[in-house]
Amino acid sequence: MSQPSSEPTSASRLPRKETSTPSIFWVLAGMVIPIFSIIARFRIVDGHKLPRRGAYVVAPNHYSEIDPIAIGIVSWKLGRMPRFLAKGSLFRVPVVGWFLRKSGQVPVERAGSTRGSAPLSVAQQIVDDGRIVIIYPEGSLTRDPDMWPMRGKTGAARMALEHDIPVIPIAHWGTQQVMARYAKKISFFPRKTIDVKVGDPVDLSAFRGRNLDAATLNEATAVIMDAITSLLEDLRGEKAPAVRWNPADHDQKETGRFEG
């Protein structure tokens, strides 16, 4: 493996940041980041592992309603414009829907004939444009009592394998201090610290070329969840449970609010 060069890299040799191009994100960043900076500061570990260019899936853990804002800010700080899978109903809300469409967010319908098709239908456009998409593999806030990543769903793995793009795992810890799981209020003071760690691309080579049936996608998803969990262990300085939480084993729904 080649070693990093000790020579300083000139600004002209660095890839141009995606965020340097004027876009609706400039407006969103100008509104959100100053406010959030009052609430929390970020400590980002291995931010250089988030490539400045190219298409890929970003796969974070999820345990607070405010996670997307935090991960969106981290993505922006690292030079990439964040695009999420968002509930289709939000796109029908005046003003909110306009911002979502203009910023390239991906609508996902949770019911009806289009359920599950939207992420895959836009994947090729994301690849062609060299964009990123942020997908929470857990699908909703973790049900694990100690907020470790629970069993994942297969959307991130499917998008990566069908379109041959990398999955970059990210773990973060601290947003629960800003907004507790299922809380309706944000804690503004004292200022919090959110730790973030970016991982290496998940090695999905064992699954490429295979039939993307349920078994293959579940295996690939487990590998992605292992990578996210390992990063979170590093941030928390703890070991995750040996068996990942599965809502079905605890008579829990996989969507909606969960208390306990």
Buried (B, 14 or more C-beta within 10 A) or exposed (E): EEEEEEEEEEEEEEEEBBBEEEBBBBEBBEEBBEEBEEBBEBEBBBBEBBBBEEBBBBBBBBBBBBBBBBBBBBBBBBBBBBBBBBEBEBBEEEEEBEBBEEBBBBBBBEEEEEEEEBBEEBBEEBBEEEBBBBBBBBBBBBBBEEBBBBBBBBBBBBBBBBBEBBBBBBBBBBBBBBBBBEEEEBBEEEEBEBBBBBBEBBEBEEBEEEEBEEEBBBBBBBBBBBBBBBBBBBBBEEEBEEEBBEBEEEEBEBEEEBEE
